[in-house]
Amino acid sequence: MSLEKVIKLRCGRCNRMVSLRITNDILEKARASLSGIYGVVDIHGDHAFVIYVDYKGNERGHKVFDIVESRREEVLNYLGRGRRLRLSEGFMNNFRAIRGITISARREGLFLEGGIMEGCVLKAVSRVKDVDIEVNFRSMNMSTVEWMKMLSRALDRSLDYCMFTLLTALGLLDLKCYTPPLPLHEELLRLIIESHVKVIRLSRYYHELLPLIEHRVREWYPRVFMKELPEGVPLSRLIGIHDAYRLEELGLYLMGLEARGLIELESVK
Ligand SMILES: [Zn+2]
């Protein structure tokens, strides 16, 4: 007998109705877990809505947390160590090339999974951070393999990471994984992964230099060009988790301004 059902709840942050399909797989995971409950995460906008269900599919609590402000420790305090969490179908449907994801952050004891894992599964491993990321692509080619290798290196070299910045980086992979990556994409991935501990500082030349290159920069980065850049807020706040086109342009724009000495991307870890 199937106990599958849909739970509808209003998100406490944005008031949007969230429907989560509680599949047999989720019920199985809840039954198998020590606590008998299992979390499903719906990520929309700048926050994540987590709903816990028990093995009968009953709701057992929910919480909202800020994606951009959350450091790893805060997320862990919310979610609890040793937890397994499932990304909602709604969130996974935003991907085109990616069908399934598992992220194992062993040091933190946090496991995130979503979609299905069969067929072409590639793995990115960071020994430095003790994190494994497995991604199931609809199809793959040499570029896909290169992107996953690049993700491993970018994660190794990043100052810090959190689950949401990793998901954001996977959003970029989803968009780009069939075209060969350029060396600057490794820097872009790193910037995304550590975006929660990076802020923009305008250099003292900013207001002097910007007018000189403004017309060109506007042309190159039409979707993200900003005359007044927000100083001191986490970069992850500027980065949308779903809009990978904008994400790439924004990252390259900021890296370009930094290379020209107009801004500095300062770490605040
Ligand atoms: Zn919401």
Residues whose N, C-alpha, C, O or C-beta is under 5 A from the ligand:
A	BS01	ZN	C11 R13 C14 N15 R16 H44
